[in-house]
């Protein structure tokens, strides 16, 4: 990450704007203490009474000082549980940021005050770049008010921390004072609803954001204000995406890592002989990806810029995701694949990048993009079970910004759907138990996760747990892992299983479940309507073929009715075909999610489809003893 030193010009201060603070430390009015619920949201578990921020120059004049003051009213026991800790993340590497001047207190409903001691504050390093200060509030009860003040001193001035006027609980008042000299000019990127007067920004009675299933990031919907340095003393720092791309390409910790052959020499010497014997660019790229993925492990660190050189990452056998991907891109270019470039992506939870503003802070790390013929191949190394072509799931944010001269800069991230196919050949017993064989084939993101599961525990225990969720006492008697090659991104398995409670025997009848396990979460779409779009990271195709042999002495009374349903434009579809021929009960089940993004007005149809799937999964065939 880059920082700039604010030279003595910053000693020239503009006068403060005379704004009036809504809160003063340890000064509370009777209404705040007496509040038992929030009139505008009576279901709120807590409410932000006030949140104040002030952005200015640090005392050492070499960065920014962020000053925060926040007050939260606890309204329920759940509110006390969820807001009993306050977390302050910051970039701690090389002391580029640090927390200081922190104080906190709890005010009980009767006005009694409890100062938070230093023993209730602890600092923890989360990864090589980031740390987190945690403050634990004692004596917290329903009706309490928690109050905290702290500063963050930051050497980064290019991208000040965004200000959020809105969070998951309602906010009665939020304000930010942007107090910087006129020689330092920032572009301000607003989102949502708030007001401004000169360099004061504020919002009143902002509703809480209720998280819904399959929302990539609530940050996409929060009222907020973001910043990027535009110029200092008339020296420009922001112009356009093209200018930003140029600056990145000439940066030692970015462009040089993949554009200069010397930066990948160590790895190139190890693979040069093997690479020259390969024919196509696709083969060369696959070899490079597998070699780097085998030799260099991800250290859980991300970033826009390299932490170490590509050579050093290879020599150490570890590096950030960006170090690893620069190494793969550089080796691809060294092998003659000139269409290998870096691209910047954002984690889904951090929100979608906005193409209207050339803001580097919108992104979290670097992937590779390689054009081979008409195909775009994505590169995201560092995980042994993730094959070439797949980006980590939590970075599937629909688009990436390509750092290249002659390509369209914004490219889509369009993952192929994951596919699961299960074939059950089962024999039903008179007591309702089933014995038989399961064969499956899994591809895509689901195959990556499945490889992780079967490596973290025995295959038998993984499948036993899955079957036990619906049929306790199930067991795997034999197991074969037929294929799990990462480069093919496929898992094939075969097993002999025993399911003791597939059917429920009551009197002369047996009530038989048609699927040994569920493949969808029953609690995904329970809301009657949604405020936010449904954003699914990747498509899915689930197929189940179930053949259950009927024992002698039993006949079929009924089987679930068959169903075929498709959403408009084939956005999703469901097929449930159940039949019997006197010897077997047969089920052909298929559930497909093709469209990944659904507007709120499309949600009712999607919910109805999921409701139908759950309904059919719970239907039973009925057999009678004869």
N, C-alpha and C positions, 0 to 999 in steps of 0.2 A: 504494500500500500504506500501511496506517496503522501508527503506532507510538504508544506511550504513555510518558510520562516517569514514572519511579519516584521520587516525591518523598521527602523526608527520612525517611519511615517506614521506608525500606529500610536505613537506618543501624542499625536494630534487628535484629541477626542472631540467628537460632536457632543453637544450638551444632551443630558438625558431628557427624554420626553416625560413630561409631568403626567404620569398616569396614576390612578388610585388603586392600590391593592385592595382586593376583596377580603383577604385574610391577613391577620398578624399572628405571629407565633404565640400560642397559649392564650389567645383571646377568642372566646366563644360566646355566641349569644344564646339566649334561653331556648329559642326555637330549635337550634341544632341539638342541644342536649335532650330536649323533650321529644324529638322526632321518633316515631315508632314505625312509620311507613312513609313512602314517597308518593305523594298524591298523583303524579303523572305516570307512575308504574307501581301499583300496589303489590305486584309479585316480585319486585326487586329484592334480592338478598342483601344488597348493600348499595350505597350511592356515593359517588364522588361529590363531596360538598364543594370543593374547589381544587383546582390544579393550576398552579402558576409556574411559568418558566420565564427565564431571562437569558438571552444569548448575548454575550459580550466578549471583550478581549481579556485573555488570561492575565493575571498579575505580572507574569514575566514577559508579557508582550510577544510571546512566540507561538501563540495559538489562541484557541477559543476557550471561554469559560461558560459552562452550562450550569445554571442555577435553578433548582427545582424546589417546590413547596407544594405538598399534597395533603389533603385531608379527606378521609373516607369514613362514612357512618355505617356501622354494622347493624343490619336490620333483622337478621335471622341467624340460627345456629349454623346453617350452611355458609352464610356470609362470614361468620367468625372462623370457620374451618378454612375457607378458600382464601381469605385475606389476612390470615394470621401471620403470614410471611410476606415480605416485600423484597423483590429481587431486582438488582441493578446490574445488567450486563454491560461490559465495557471492553475495549481493545487494550490489552495489557502488555502486549509484546513491546520490548524496548521502552517501557513506560510511556508509550505514545498517548495513553489515557490513564488517569487514575481518579479514584473517588476520594473526596476530602470534605471536611466541615459537615460531617453527617451527624444529625441528631434526630431522635424519634421519641414519641411518647404515646401513651394510651390514656384517654380521658373517659372515666366511667360515667354512666348516666347521671350520677349525683354530683358530677363535677370534680371528683377526686382524680388526681393526676399521678401517673406512674411513668417516670422516665425510663427509657430503654437503656440498659447498661451495655458497655462494650462487650461483655460476655455473651450478649444476645446478637452480636454482629460478627459475621465471619466471612472471610474472603476465600474463594475457591477458584482455582484455575481449571477451566473446562476443557481447553485444548491448547496447543502451543501459542495461539494468538489471543484467545478470549478468556476473561475471568468473570466472576459474578460475585457481587457483594449481596449477602442475604441478611435481612434484619427480621428477627423473630419478636413479635409483640406479646408480652406477658399480660396476665390479668384481663384477657379479652372476653367480653360477654356481649350478649344481645343488648344493643343500645350504646355500646362503646363507640368512641371516635378514635381513629388512629391518625396521627399526624407525623409527617416526616419531612425533613429538609436536608438537602445534600447538594454538593457541587461536583461536576466532572470537569477536570482540566484536560484539554485535548490539544495535541500538536497538529491534528488534522484540521485544516481550514477549508479544504476544497469542497467537502460535502458535510455540512453540519447535520447533526442528528435531526430526523424529521420530528415534527410536533403533531401529536394525535389529540384531537379535540373529543374523541369518542373512543369508548372501549366496551367491554362486554356488559358492564353495569352502567346505569344512567349516570350522566354527569350534569350537575346543576350549573357549574360555571367553570370554564377553562379559558386561560389567557396566556399569550406569549408576547413578551416584549423583545424585539430584535434591536438591540442597542449596539450598533457598530458605527464607526466613523464613516463619513461619506466617501472616503477614499477606497473603502472596501465595499464592492457592489456584488450582491447575490441575485441570481435569478430565483424567483419564487414560484413554485408549482403548486397551485391549490387543487384540492379535491374535496367535494362535499360542501356542506353548508356551514359557514361562519362569517363573521364580520371583521372589518379592519378599519383602523384610523391611523393614518401615517404608518408607523412601524409597530403598532399594537394590533394584535389579532385575537379575537375572542368569540366564544359561543356560549349560549345559555340553554339550559334544559335540553341537552342532547340525549336522545334515547339510547339505551344499551343495545348492543348488537348481539343477538342470540345466534350462536353458532349452529349451523345446520349440517347434516350429513352431506358429504361430497361437495363441500365448498373448499376450493384450493386454498384460499387465504382470505380471512376477514379484512386484511389490510386493503384489499381491492375496494372495500365498501365503507371504510372509515372516513369521516371528515378529518382531513389532515393537511399539513403544509410541509412541503419538501423544498430543499435549497441546493443550489450549486453555485460555486464561485464563478462570477462573470468577469470581473476585472479588479485589479488592485492598482490604484494610481494610474488609471487609463491603460494598463497592460491587460490585454484580453486573455481569459482562460477558457472561454467556452464560445464555440462558433457553430459547429455543425457536426453531424455524425462522421462526415468525411474527414474533418479536421481531427476529431477524436481518434479515428482509425489511424491516421497518419502519425499522431503522437504516440500511439501504442506501438506501432511497428518500429519506431526508432528508439524505443525504450529498451534498455539493456535487460531488464527483468521481464520483458514481454517479447517483443519482436526478435531480438537477438537469440532467444532461447531456441527458436525453431528455424530461423532464417540463416543463421551462420553455421556452416557445417562443423566448425571446430567445437561447437557447444554439445555435439552428440558423438564425438570421436570415440569415446570409450565403448559405448554400446555398438557403434557401427563396426568397429574392429571385431567384435564378438560375433556378428551376424553376416558380415560382408560376403563370405564365401557361400553361405547358404542362400542368401538373397539373390546372388547373381545366377544361381541355377534355376530359379523360379521363372515361369513364363509371364503370367498376367499380373497386372497391377493389383487385382483383387487377391491373388495368392500372396503377393509380397506384403500387402497391407495386413492380411490375416496372420502371416508369420511374424511380422513386427509386433502386432498387438499381443499375440500369445506369448512371445518372448518377453516383452516388457511386463506383461501382467504376471508372468511367472517369477520374474527377477526383482520387481519393485512393488512393495506393498504400500497401500495408502496409510498415512499416519493420522487420519481423521481431521486433517486440516484442509481448508479451502482458501480461496482468495483469487483476486484478479491477476496478481503478479506472482512470479516465481519466488519461492522461499529460498531455494538453492538452485544452482545451475543444473541443467539436464544431466551433464556428466556426473555431478556430485550425487544426484538422486540415484543414478544407476550404480555408482560405486558404493553408496550407503545401503542400497537395497530398500530404501524407504523414501517417501516424499509426499507432498501435498497432492491432491487430485490435479491441480494445475501443473505442478512439476512433472507428473507422470504423463499427462496429456500433451504437454509441450515436447516431451521426449519422443512420444509416438509420432507426433506431427513432424518433428525434425527428422526422424529416421525415415519416414515416408518420403519426405522431400529429398533426402539424401539418396534414396533408392530410385529417384526419378519421377516420383508421383507429385507433379507440380501443383496439382489441384487439392492439396491438403492445407487446410487453414484452421486457425482457432475460431471459436465462436463463444460468445458470452451468454450464460443462462442464469436464471434466477430460480432459487428453490420455490416450490409451489406455495409454501407457507408464508413466504415473504412478499407475495403479490406479483402480479404480471408486470413486466416492463412496459413503459409507455413510449411508443415510437416517436411521439411528438417532441420529446425532450432528450437531448444527448447527455444523459446522466449516467455516469459510470457506476454510481452507487446503487442503481437499480439491479445490478447483477451480483452474483455470489461467487461464481467460479468459471473456469474455462473448460470447454469440451473441444473435441476435434470434429471437423466436417470434411469429408473427402468425396469429391465427385469422381465416380468411375462410370464412364459412359453416361447414361441417363439417370443413374442411381446416386442418391446422396447417402453415404455411409457415415453414421455417427460413431464417434470414438469417445469412450469414457472409461479409462482403465483404472486399475487399483483394486478391483474385487475379483477374486478367483472364480466365482460362479457367475459372473456377468460376461456374456460373450460380446464380441465385436458387433456393433449395430444397435446396442441397447444403452440408453442413458439411464442413470439411476432413477427409480420411480418417483422420488420426491422432487425431481427437477423437471418433470414433464409439464412445463408451463406453456405449451402450445407454440412458442416461437423462440428463436435464438437470434442474436445479432452477430453476423459474420464479419470478421475483421479481414477484409480483402479489398483489393482495388477495383476489380472488374466484375464482381458478382452483385446481384441484388442483395443488399445488406441484411434484410430481415428474411429469415427462412423459417418455414413451418417445421415443428416437431410433430411428426405423424407416426406414432408407434403402431406397429402391426398388432392385431388382437392376439391375446393369449388363447390357447385352445387346450381343452381337456376332454379326452374321450375315455369313457369307462365302459367295459364290457363285463357284466356279471352273468355267470352261469351257475345257478343255485338249485339245490334240491330242498324242498320244503319237507319237514318231518311232521308227524301227527301232533306233536306238542307245540308247534309253531316256530321251532328253531329252523335255521337254514345252514346248510353246509355247501361250500362250493368254491368257485374260482373267480378271481378278479384279475383282469388284464387292463392296463391303462397306458395311454400315451399323452404326455403333457409337453407343451411348447410355450415359448414366449416368456413374459415376466413371471408367470406362475411356475414355469420350470426352474427359473433362478431361485425363487423362494423355496420350492420343493427340494432342490439340491441342498439348500441351507438346512432345511428341517432334517433330512435324512443323514446329514453329517453331524448335526448337533446331538442326535440321539439315535438309538438303533431304529432301523426301518420298521421292525415289528412293533416297537413301542409307539412310534408316531402313528401308525395306522390303527393300532388298538385304541389310542386316545381319540382319534377321529370317529371311529365307529361307536365308541363308548358314549359319546355325547347323545346319541339317539337310542342306542341299544346297549345298556350296561352289561358287562360280562363278556363282550365280544373278544375274540382272540385270533391272532394270526398263527396258523399252524406251520406253514411253510412260506418262505419269501425268496424271490429272485429279483435282483436288480439287473435288468437286461441291458440297459444303456443309460448313461448319464453324462455323455460327452458335452463339455461346455461349449466347444466351438460349433457344434450342431444345434445347441440350445434345445435339447430334447431329453426327456426322462421317460424310460419304458420300464414297467414293473409287472410282475406276475406273482400272485400269492394264493394260497389256500386259506380260507377264512371260515370261522364258525361264529354265527350270530344267534345267540340263544333266544332273543325276544323279537325276532323279525315279525312274527305273528303272535297275536294275543288270543289264547284259547279260552272261550267262555261257553260252557255247556257244549252243545253239538257244533258250534261254529268256531271258526278261526278268522280273526280280523287281521289282515296282512298288510303291513306297510310296503309300499312299492319301491322306495329307495332306501338303501342301507344308511345313507347319511345325507345331510342337507348341504347344498353348495352355495346358499345365499344366506345373508344375515337377516333374521326376522325383524330386526329393529332399525333397518336402514331408512326407510321412508314411512314414518308414522304421522308426520304433520299433515293436516288437511290441506294446507296451502303453504307455499314458500315465499319468502321475501327475496331470496337470492337464487341465481341459476344453479343447476346441478352441473358439476364439473368433474367428470370421471377421467382418471389419468390415462387409461388404455382400454380398448375394447376387449370383449370376452366372448368365447364360444364354448359352451358347456354341452357335451353330449353324453347321455347315459343310455345304454342298451341293457335291459334287464330281462333275462329269461329264467323263470322260476318253474321248475318241474313239480307238478301236482302229485302228491303221494297217492298210492292206491287207497281206496276207501274214502276218498273225498271228491266232491264236485264243486264247481264254481257256482255261487249264487249270483254274484254281481262283481263287476270291476268298475273303477272310476271312468266316467265319461271322457271321451277324447276332446281335446281343444286345440285350435290353431288361432293365434292372434298375432297381428303385426301392427306396429305403430305407423303413422304416416311417414312416407319416404323411407320405409324399412329401417327407421331409427333403432328399433329393437323388435325382437320377435320371440315367440314362445310356441313350441309344439309339444303336445302331450298326447301320445297315441297309445292307448291301452287296449289289449284284446286277449282272447283266450281261445284255444282250440280243443279243449278237453284234456290235453296232455300238459300244456304249458300256459302260464300267464305271462304275457309279453308287454314290455313297456319300451317305447321309443320316445326319449325325452331330449329336447334341444332348446337351449335358451341362449340368445345372442344379443349382445349390446354392440351396436355398430356406431351409433352417434355418441360422441363424448360430451357434448355441451348442450344442455336443455334450459331454455328460458323458463322463468317462473310460470308463464302461461302454458308451457308444455308439460309442466310437472304433473297435473292431475292424470293425464293419460299414462305417464310413466309409473306413477304410484299405483294406478289401477292394474297395470300389467304385473308389477311386483306382488300386489295383493293376490292376483289370480295364481301366480306361481306358488306362493305360500299355501294357498287354499288347496291346490292340486297335490302339493307335496304331502299334505296331511290327510288326504283321502286314502281310503283303504279298500282293498279287495275283500270280499266275504266268501269264505268257503264253508261247506257243510259236510259233516261226516255222514256217510251212507252205509 
